[in-house]
Amino acid sequence: MTFTKKDIRKAYLARRLELADEEAARLNAALLRHCRELHLGSPVYVHLFLPITAKKEVDTYPLAEWLRSTYPGVQLVLSRSYLATGNMQHYLWDERTRLVHNAYGIPEPESGRIVAPKEIDVVFVPMLAFDEAGHRVGYGKGMYDEFLQQCRKDVKAIGLSLFPPLPELIEDAYEGDVPMNIVVTPTQVYYFQD
């Protein structure tokens, strides 16, 4: 198997979609247990993604509950994606936030208070796969790479993956790809740069 992003994207999306519901629930519960091992410091703004359920993405709703209970002062942030332009707008996620599903099934805030990328302390990042250097493969739009480049240099980028790292490095990773500081999987937490 070659390890280009295109090949990885196809193989790992299929692998995730093949998970039985019970297995996906077990993997998500194990991943959340490992998230509870993270030491996030004293974050003020934590960016999350909400799962596209049709693509069996990591279920981040329990993670949001844990963050709110463990870090009482934390402010959660969600994005709205503008796929035509490749941009993301970030909004505070509180009890007044109305979520709507976009054309791709992504739950997003309809509106709210905008949060600038430079204000964000921690970003939880979706991924299909990652390698042992911390490079990730997403859906190929580059939106998270651009977003992470807009954040402060000390932002913690934490990937969430249902699978362990690829057995080889991604062949076509390039300098615009922002590597993760940490990746959490159901079996362990991987630290790359912190």
Contacts in CASP RR format, 6 or more apart in sequence:
PFRMAT RR
TARGET T0000
AUTHOR 0000-0000-0000
METHOD contacts of the structure
MODEL  1
MTFTKKDIRKAYLARRLELADEEAARLNAALLRHCRELHLGSPVYVHLFL
PITAKKEVDTYPLAEWLRSTYPGVQLVLSRSYLATGNMQHYLWDERTRLV
HNAYGIPEPESGRIVAPKEIDVVFVPMLAFDEAGHRVGYGKGMYDEFLQQ
CRKDVKAIGLSLFPPLPELIEDAYEGDVPMNIVVTPTQVYYFQD
1 7 0 8 1.000
1 11 0 8 1.000
2 171 0 8 1.000
3 131 0 8 1.000
3 166 0 8 1.000
3 168 0 8 1.000
3 169 0 8 1.000
3 170 0 8 1.000
3 171 0 8 1.000
4 170 0 8 1.000
4 171 0 8 1.000
4 172 0 8 1.000
5 137 0 8 1.000
5 138 0 8 1.000
5 140 0 8 1.000
5 170 0 8 1.000
5 172 0 8 1.000
5 173 0 8 1.000
8 128 0 8 1.000
8 129 0 8 1.000
8 137 0 8 1.000
8 166 0 8 1.000
8 170 0 8 1.000
9 128 0 8 1.000
9 129 0 8 1.000
9 137 0 8 1.000
9 138 0 8 1.000
9 139 0 8 1.000
9 140 0 8 1.000
12 128 0 8 1.000
12 129 0 8 1.000
12 137 0 8 1.000
12 163 0 8 1.000
13 55 0 8 1.000
13 128 0 8 1.000
15 163 0 8 1.000
16 55 0 8 1.000
16 56 0 8 1.000
16 57 0 8 1.000
16 128 0 8 1.000
16 162 0 8 1.000
16 163 0 8 1.000
17 55 0 8 1.000
17 56 0 8 1.000
19 27 0 8 1.000
19 56 0 8 1.000
19 162 0 8 1.000
24 56 0 8 1.000
24 162 0 8 1.000
26 186 0 8 1.000
27 162 0 8 1.000
27 186 0 8 1.000
28 58 0 8 1.000
28 59 0 8 1.000
28 62 0 8 1.000
28 162 0 8 1.000
28 186 0 8 1.000
30 186 0 8 1.000
30 187 0 8 1.000
31 58 0 8 1.000
31 160 0 8 1.000
31 162 0 8 1.000
31 184 0 8 1.000
31 185 0 8 1.000
31 186 0 8 1.000
32 62 0 8 1.000
32 63 0 8 1.000
32 66 0 8 1.000
34 184 0 8 1.000
34 185 0 8 1.000
34 186 0 8 1.000
34 187 0 8 1.000
34 188 0 8 1.000
34 189 0 8 1.000
35 63 0 8 1.000
35 66 0 8 1.000
35 160 0 8 1.000
35 184 0 8 1.000
36 66 0 8 1.000
36 70 0 8 1.000
37 189 0 8 1.000
38 158 0 8 1.000
38 182 0 8 1.000
38 184 0 8 1.000
38 189 0 8 1.000
40 46 0 8 1.000
40 71 0 8 1.000
40 121 0 8 1.000
40 122 0 8 1.000
40 156 0 8 1.000
42 71 0 8 1.000
43 71 0 8 1.000
43 74 0 8 1.000
43 121 0 8 1.000
43 122 0 8 1.000
43 156 0 8 1.000
44 73 0 8 1.000
44 74 0 8 1.000
44 75 0 8 1.000
44 119 0 8 1.000
44 121 0 8 1.000
45 74 0 8 1.000
45 75 0 8 1.000
45 76 0 8 1.000
45 77 0 8 1.000
45 115 0 8 1.000
45 119 0 8 1.000
45 120 0 8 1.000
45 121 0 8 1.000
45 122 0 8 1.000
46 67 0 8 1.000
46 71 0 8 1.000
46 74 0 8 1.000
46 75 0 8 1.000
46 76 0 8 1.000
46 77 0 8 1.000
46 120 0 8 1.000
46 121 0 8 1.000
46 122 0 8 1.000
46 123 0 8 1.000
46 124 0 8 1.000
47 76 0 8 1.000
47 77 0 8 1.000
47 78 0 8 1.000
47 79 0 8 1.000
47 90 0 8 1.000
47 120 0 8 1.000
47 122 0 8 1.000
47 123 0 8 1.000
47 124 0 8 1.000
48 60 0 8 1.000
48 63 0 8 1.000
48 64 0 8 1.000
48 67 0 8 1.000
48 76 0 8 1.000
48 77 0 8 1.000
48 78 0 8 1.000
48 93 0 8 1.000
48 124 0 8 1.000
49 57 0 8 1.000
49 60 0 8 1.000
49 78 0 8 1.000
49 79 0 8 1.000
49 106 0 8 1.000
49 124 0 8 1.000
49 125 0 8 1.000
49 126 0 8 1.000
50 60 0 8 1.000
50 61 0 8 1.000
50 78 0 8 1.000
50 99 0 8 1.000
50 106 0 8 1.000
50 107 0 8 1.000
50 108 0 8 1.000
51 57 0 8 1.000
51 58 0 8 1.000
51 59 0 8 1.000
51 60 0 8 1.000
51 61 0 8 1.000
51 107 0 8 1.000
51 126 0 8 1.000
52 104 0 8 1.000
52 105 0 8 1.000
52 106 0 8 1.000
53 105 0 8 1.000
54 105 0 8 1.000
56 162 0 8 1.000
57 126 0 8 1.000
58 126 0 8 1.000
58 160 0 8 1.000
58 161 0 8 1.000
58 162 0 8 1.000
60 124 0 8 1.000
60 160 0 8 1.000
63 124 0 8 1.000
63 160 0 8 1.000
64 76 0 8 1.000
64 93 0 8 1.000
67 74 0 8 1.000
67 76 0 8 1.000
68 74 0 8 1.000
68 76 0 8 1.000
75 92 0 8 1.000
75 94 0 8 1.000
75 115 0 8 1.000
76 92 0 8 1.000
76 93 0 8 1.000
76 94 0 8 1.000
77 90 0 8 1.000
77 91 0 8 1.000
77 92 0 8 1.000
77 93 0 8 1.000
77 115 0 8 1.000
77 120 0 8 1.000
78 90 0 8 1.000
78 91 0 8 1.000
78 93 0 8 1.000
78 97 0 8 1.000
78 99 0 8 1.000
78 107 0 8 1.000
78 108 0 8 1.000
78 109 0 8 1.000
79 88 0 8 1.000
79 89 0 8 1.000
79 90 0 8 1.000
79 91 0 8 1.000
79 108 0 8 1.000
79 147 0 8 1.000
80 88 0 8 1.000
80 89 0 8 1.000
80 90 0 8 1.000
80 91 0 8 1.000
80 102 0 8 1.000
80 108 0 8 1.000
80 109 0 8 1.000
81 87 0 8 1.000
81 88 0 8 1.000
81 102 0 8 1.000
81 104 0 8 1.000
81 106 0 8 1.000
81 108 0 8 1.000
81 143 0 8 1.000
82 88 0 8 1.000
82 89 0 8 1.000
83 104 0 8 1.000
83 141 0 8 1.000
83 143 0 8 1.000
86 141 0 8 1.000
86 142 0 8 1.000
86 143 0 8 1.000
86 146 0 8 1.000
87 143 0 8 1.000
87 146 0 8 1.000
88 143 0 8 1.000
88 146 0 8 1.000
88 147 0 8 1.000
89 114 0 8 1.000
90 114 0 8 1.000
90 115 0 8 1.000
90 116 0 8 1.000
90 117 0 8 1.000
90 120 0 8 1.000
90 147 0 8 1.000
91 97 0 8 1.000
91 109 0 8 1.000
91 111 0 8 1.000
91 112 0 8 1.000
91 113 0 8 1.000
91 114 0 8 1.000
91 115 0 8 1.000
92 112 0 8 1.000
92 113 0 8 1.000
92 114 0 8 1.000
92 115 0 8 1.000
93 109 0 8 1.000
96 112 0 8 1.000
97 109 0 8 1.000
97 110 0 8 1.000
97 112 0 8 1.000
98 109 0 8 1.000
98 110 0 8 1.000
98 111 0 8 1.000
99 107 0 8 1.000
99 108 0 8 1.000
99 109 0 8 1.000
99 110 0 8 1.000
100 107 0 8 1.000
100 108 0 8 1.000
100 109 0 8 1.000
100 110 0 8 1.000
101 107 0 8 1.000
101 108 0 8 1.000
102 108 0 8 1.000
117 147 0 8 1.000
117 150 0 8 1.000
117 151 0 8 1.000
118 150 0 8 1.000
118 151 0 8 1.000
118 152 0 8 1.000
120 151 0 8 1.000
120 152 0 8 1.000
120 155 0 8 1.000
121 155 0 8 1.000
121 156 0 8 1.000
122 155 0 8 1.000
122 156 0 8 1.000
122 158 0 8 1.000
123 144 0 8 1.000
123 147 0 8 1.000
123 148 0 8 1.000
123 151 0 8 1.000
123 155 0 8 1.000
123 156 0 8 1.000
123 157 0 8 1.000
123 158 0 8 1.000
124 158 0 8 1.000
124 159 0 8 1.000
124 160 0 8 1.000
125 136 0 8 1.000
125 144 0 8 1.000
125 148 0 8 1.000
125 157 0 8 1.000
125 158 0 8 1.000
125 159 0 8 1.000
125 160 0 8 1.000
125 180 0 8 1.000
126 138 0 8 1.000
126 144 0 8 1.000
126 159 0 8 1.000
126 160 0 8 1.000
127 136 0 8 1.000
127 137 0 8 1.000
127 138 0 8 1.000
127 159 0 8 1.000
127 160 0 8 1.000
127 161 0 8 1.000
127 183 0 8 1.000
128 136 0 8 1.000
128 137 0 8 1.000
128 138 0 8 1.000
128 139 0 8 1.000
128 161 0 8 1.000
129 136 0 8 1.000
129 137 0 8 1.000
129 138 0 8 1.000
129 161 0 8 1.000
129 163 0 8 1.000
129 165 0 8 1.000
129 166 0 8 1.000
130 136 0 8 1.000
130 137 0 8 1.000
130 159 0 8 1.000
130 161 0 8 1.000
130 165 0 8 1.000
130 166 0 8 1.000
130 180 0 8 1.000
130 183 0 8 1.000
130 190 0 8 1.000
131 165 0 8 1.000
131 166 0 8 1.000
131 168 0 8 1.000
131 169 0 8 1.000
131 170 0 8 1.000
131 173 0 8 1.000
132 165 0 8 1.000
132 166 0 8 1.000
132 169 0 8 1.000
132 190 0 8 1.000
133 169 0 8 1.000
133 170 0 8 1.000
133 173 0 8 1.000
133 179 0 8 1.000
133 192 0 8 1.000
134 165 0 8 1.000
134 179 0 8 1.000
134 180 0 8 1.000
134 183 0 8 1.000
134 190 0 8 1.000
134 192 0 8 1.000
135 169 0 8 1.000
135 170 0 8 1.000
135 173 0 8 1.000
135 177 0 8 1.000
135 179 0 8 1.000
135 180 0 8 1.000
136 144 0 8 1.000
136 159 0 8 1.000
136 161 0 8 1.000
136 177 0 8 1.000
136 179 0 8 1.000
136 180 0 8 1.000
136 183 0 8 1.000
137 170 0 8 1.000
138 144 0 8 1.000
144 178 0 8 1.000
145 176 0 8 1.000
145 177 0 8 1.000
145 178 0 8 1.000
148 155 0 8 1.000
148 157 0 8 1.000
148 178 0 8 1.000
149 176 0 8 1.000
149 178 0 8 1.000
151 157 0 8 1.000
156 181 0 8 1.000
156 182 0 8 1.000
156 194 0 8 1.000
157 178 0 8 1.000
157 179 0 8 1.000
157 180 0 8 1.000
157 181 0 8 1.000
157 182 0 8 1.000
158 180 0 8 1.000
158 181 0 8 1.000
158 182 0 8 1.000
158 183 0 8 1.000
158 184 0 8 1.000
159 180 0 8 1.000
159 182 0 8 1.000
159 183 0 8 1.000
159 184 0 8 1.000
160 183 0 8 1.000
160 184 0 8 1.000
161 183 0 8 1.000
161 184 0 8 1.000
161 185 0 8 1.000
162 185 0 8 1.000
162 186 0 8 1.000
163 185 0 8 1.000
164 185 0 8 1.000
164 187 0 8 1.000
164 188 0 8 1.000
165 183 0 8 1.000
165 190 0 8 1.000
179 192 0 8 1.000
179 193 0 8 1.000
180 192 0 8 1.000
181 191 0 8 1.000
181 192 0 8 1.000
181 193 0 8 1.000
181 194 0 8 1.000
182 189 0 8 1.000
182 190 0 8 1.000
182 191 0 8 1.000
182 192 0 8 1.000
182 194 0 8 1.000
183 189 0 8 1.000
183 190 0 8 1.000
183 192 0 8 1.000
184 190 0 8 1.000
END
